[in-house]
Amino acid sequence: LIFDSKMKKKLWGEALYTSTYLLHRSPTSTTDYTPIEMWEHNKPNLSRLQLFGCAAYAKVLNPLKKLDEREKCIFFLYAPVGYRL
């Protein structure tokens, strides 16, 4: 993940977490189910999947004004209620 996304090596922990997240949602060669599907007994929601290191923008709860600063972020990993940018 780090090599393909051209990210810095110091992000290996986030890359490991993301690869584990994706591995648990990938079908195994011995069954037609994913590990998370066997554990939770329902299909995982794959609509949240993003590329590691892709461009992302954080949702601001308080609306910004037209001339307020905005900053582009980079997607690192999945969190229980959202993403880590």
C-alpha positions as CSV (number, residue, x, y, z in Angstrom):
1,L,0.0,0.0,0.0
2,I,2.7,2.5,0.9
3,F,4.7,1.8,-2.3
4,D,1.6,2.1,-4.6
5,S,0.3,5.2,-2.9
6,K,3.8,6.9,-2.8
7,M,3.3,7.7,0.9
8,K,6.1,8.1,3.4
9,K,7.5,4.9,5.2
10,K,6.6,6.3,8.6
11,L,2.9,5.6,7.8
12,W,3.5,1.8,7.8
13,G,1.2,1.4,10.9
14,E,-1.7,3.0,9.1
15,A,-1.0,0.9,6.0
16,L,-1.0,-2.2,8.1
17,Y,-4.3,-1.3,9.7
18,T,-5.9,-0.6,6.3
19,S,-4.6,-3.8,4.8
20,T,-6.0,-5.8,7.7
21,Y,-9.3,-4.0,7.3
22,L,-9.4,-4.9,3.6
23,L,-8.2,-8.4,4.1
24,H,-11.1,-9.1,6.5
25,R,-13.5,-7.9,3.9
26,S,-12.0,-10.1,1.0
27,P,-13.3,-13.6,0.2
28,T,-11.1,-16.5,1.2
29,S,-10.0,-19.2,-1.1
30,T,-11.5,-22.0,1.0
31,T,-15.0,-20.5,1.4
32,D,-17.2,-18.0,-0.4
33,Y,-17.4,-15.8,2.7
34,T,-15.2,-13.1,4.0
35,P,-13.8,-13.4,7.5
36,I,-15.9,-10.5,8.8
37,E,-19.0,-12.0,7.3
38,M,-18.3,-15.3,9.1
39,W,-17.7,-13.4,12.4
40,E,-20.7,-11.0,12.2
41,H,-23.1,-13.2,10.2
42,N,-23.9,-10.5,7.6
43,K,-22.2,-9.1,4.5
44,P,-19.8,-6.2,5.0
45,N,-20.7,-2.8,3.7
46,L,-18.2,-2.0,1.0
47,S,-19.6,1.4,0.0
48,R,-17.1,3.1,2.3
49,L,-13.9,1.7,0.6
50,Q,-11.4,4.3,-0.5
51,L,-7.8,4.1,-1.9
52,F,-5.0,4.4,0.6
53,G,-3.4,7.8,0.2
54,C,-6.1,9.2,-2.1
55,A,-7.2,12.9,-1.9
56,A,-9.9,13.6,0.6
57,Y,-11.7,16.5,2.2
58,A,-12.9,16.6,5.8
59,K,-16.5,17.4,6.5
60,V,-16.8,20.5,8.7
61,L,-19.6,20.5,11.1
62,N,-19.7,24.3,11.4
63,P,-20.2,25.8,7.9
64,L,-17.3,27.7,6.6
65,K,-17.6,31.1,5.1
66,K,-16.8,31.7,1.5
67,L,-13.3,33.1,2.2
68,D,-12.4,30.7,5.0
69,E,-9.3,28.5,4.5
70,R,-9.8,25.0,3.3
71,E,-7.3,22.2,3.2
72,K,-7.0,19.1,1.1
73,C,-6.3,16.0,3.2
74,I,-5.0,12.5,2.5
75,F,-7.0,9.3,3.3
76,F,-5.1,7.0,5.7
77,L,-7.3,4.5,7.3
78,Y,-10.8,3.4,8.3
79,A,-12.2,4.4,11.7
80,P,-15.3,3.0,13.4
81,V,-17.3,6.1,12.6
82,G,-15.7,7.6,9.5
83,Y,-12.1,7.8,8.2
84,R,-8.7,9.1,9.4
85,L,-7.3,11.8,7.2
